[in-house]
Amino acid sequence: MMNHKNFASDNYSGVHPAIMQALATANVGHVPAYGYDEFTDELQTVIRQHFGDKAHALPVFNGTGANVVGLQAINPRWGAVICTESAHIHQDESTAPQVVGGLKLLAIATDDGKLTPELIKTQLYNIGSEHRAQPSVVYISQTTEYGTCYTTDELKAICQTAHEYGMKVFVDGARLSNAAAYLGISFKEMICETGVDMVSFGGTKNGMMMGECLVVFDETLAKSLVFLRKVGLQTASKMRFISAQFIELLRNDLYLHNAKQANDMATLLAGELDKLGIQPIYQVQSNGVFVKLSKQAADAARQKYAFYDWDTQGTVRLMCSFDTTSDDVLDLASLIKQA
Ligand SMILES: Cc1ncc(COP(=O)(O)O)c(C=O)c1O
């Protein structure tokens, strides 16, 4: 196995040692299955400390599952989900939203991966006509698939517009911690005080072995989600191991520490590339840097490091993880410089 870092995705990284230790600590004796264990109980308390007193936590296996199960719970069968064209549910979840969730998506083109009230309103026509799927949910990603972040004002404006038109707001927070670190705000400020209805809080990309957590603020919704999670194949029988990881991630702000390291390394990388005359295509507001590289530079860097092509025009995505170091970044930049 290769013993060096890559810049392909933040899920190429391993598990943070404190999370590994938390898994080992949870690995004692027999406890009730399916979430009726003391770790999942404690997780409710910990999630309420971060997301407010009304929060309910539902751990799931992965981000695609969290999105599909969560959106299903708030979208009626005749409803549609408004999202960006770059949205993970639109580009990276195969047909799971359609086949598993029965979800109709209304995808909107954007410059920076972000929706705005104006963009959302372009889909608000034929309201009340049974011939058109009725826009019912607004799905946004924080951070976005382009590594950009919504400010709290932007989130408030989206929630206000959505609610005005009877829609709910779902936040795909696969990288919610990176957004919190960049914006310097708590989850309460980012999610509860802006009016978001449901969030999928990501663990996998921030140092956990695996797991995401749906967070909702309505007890009736939380109760129906328990059933939908099972129907959607996302109910872990040994749930204590997902819950124990989240407890550790949220304890002593490990989530912030990990996210900040990943973000800082992306900022460093962008700075190093800038010295070579290579500017980021999108603002670097989290742990991803999108740049155009010549084929020669990309090929040279790929001799050592993996990273994704983002389009057919030479744009690549360079992702930093919680364990990316400045040595890794400087080495990648020097390979590009040499080429
Ligand atoms: C924005 C976003 N949402 C969700 C996910 C999680 O997907 P999964 O855990 O199913 O790979 C990802 C992973 O790349 C993502 O980037």
The ligand as an ORCA input file, in Angstrom:
! r2SCAN-3c Opt
* xyz 0 1
  C     -21.117     17.074     -1.553
  C     -21.058     15.615     -1.218
  N     -22.142     15.028     -0.674
  C     -22.126     13.755     -0.297
  C     -20.988     12.979     -0.454
  C     -20.943     11.609      0.163
  O     -21.110     10.569     -0.639
  P     -20.765      9.060     -0.256
  O     -20.486      8.957      1.207
  O     -21.997      8.319     -0.627
  O     -19.590      8.736     -1.080
  C     -19.865     13.513     -1.071
  C     -18.691     12.670     -1.356
  O     -17.921     12.882     -2.241
  C     -19.893     14.873     -1.452
  O     -18.818     15.455     -2.010
*
